[in-house]
């Protein structure tokens, strides 16, 4: 299972995150063409922007 921290949500804006996710999916399909994936909604983060610089905070 891959979570938001594995996709680099803490270091990227929305456009970069989408690009990263598309690359992840393309690589998975290259490795296994009939791969099955399940996607869910990323819940909003309700912390101030200043505290979002690291998943460790």
N, C-alpha and C positions, 0 to 999 in steps of 0.2 A: 504494500500500500504506500502511496506517495501522498504526502501532505503539503500544505502551503509552504512550510519551511524548506522542503526539498526543492520547490520551484523558485526559490529566491525572492519571495514576496517582500522581504525586508529590505532588499537592495535595489528593487526595480519599480518603475512606475507602471501604470496599466498597460501601455503599449509594449514595453519591454517584457512584461510578464506574459502577455498574449503571445509574443514572438517565441519566448522560452517554452511555453506550453505547446505551441505548434511544432517546434523542433523536437521536443520530447516525444510527441505523438508520431511524428514522421520517423524518428529513429526506432521507436517501438515497432512500427509497421514494417520497417525495413528488416528488422531482426526476426519478426514473426508476422507474416502477412495476415494471418487469420486471428490475430490477437483480439481479445474482447476487453473492453474498457468500460468502466462506470464512472461517471462524473457527477459531482454534487456542487451545490452552491457554496461559495465561500462566504461565511458569515461576516458581517461588518465588525470592524475592530473599533471599540469605543474608547480607546485611550488617546490622549493628546498626541499630535504628530511628533513632537520632540521625543516621545518615549518609544517610537516605532523604529528607531534606527537599529535595534538589535533584538533578536528573539529572546535573549537572555534577560531582558529587563522586565 
